[in-house]
């Protein structure tokens, strides 16, 4: 995933898109953005999405 795609997702998430926050969390968890996982950022975005009812984000948090 490219940097612009990440920035677009962050913009959407900051505007309330839980789906975008899930994608960001998953990307950081899998290492899709920097070539290696960033579990701190994964936890930040997954926590945000989970607070808003995301089961996918809750599952990511359970693996951290």
C-alpha positions in Angstrom: 0.0 0.0 0.0 1.3 3.4 -0.9 1.8 6.4 1.3 -1.0 8.3 -0.4 -3.4 5.4 0.2 -2.5 5.4 3.9 -3.0 9.2 4.1 -6.4 8.8 2.4 -7.4 6.1 4.9 -6.2 8.3 7.8 -8.3 11.2 6.5 -11.3 8.9 6.3 -10.8 7.5 9.7 -10.4 10.9 11.3 -13.8 11.8 9.7 -15.4 8.9 11.4 -14.9 5.9 9.0 -14.6 2.8 11.2 -13.8 0.7 8.1 -10.8 2.9 7.3 -9.6 2.7 10.9 -9.8 -1.1 10.6 -7.8 -1.1 7.4 -5.1 1.1 9.0 -4.9 -1.2 12.1 -4.7 -4.3 10.0 -2.1 -2.7 7.7 0.1 -1.7 10.7 -0.5 -5.1 12.3 0.6 -7.0 9.1 3.4 -4.6 8.2 1.8 -3.5 5.0 2.9 0.2 5.3 6.5 0.1 6.4 7.5 -3.4 5.4 7.4 -4.4 9.1 4.6 -4.5 11.7 4.1 -1.4 13.9 2.1 -2.8 16.8 1.9 0.5 18.6 0.1 2.1 15.7 -1.9 -1.0 15.1 -3.1 -0.9 18.7 -4.0 2.8 18.4 -6.1 2.4 15.3 -7.7 -0.9 16.4 -8.6 0.6 19.8 -10.3 3.5 18.1 -12.3 1.2 15.8 -13.1 -1.2 18.6 -14.5 1.6 20.7 -16.9 2.3 17.8 -18.1 -1.3 17.6 -15.7 -3.0 15.2 -15.5 -6.7 15.7 -12.6 -6.9 13.3 -10.6 -4.4 15.4 -11.5 -6.2 18.5 -10.0 -9.4 17.0 -6.8 -7.5 16.1 -6.5 -6.2 19.7 -6.9 -9.8 21.0 -3.8 -10.7 18.9 -1.6 -7.9 20.2 
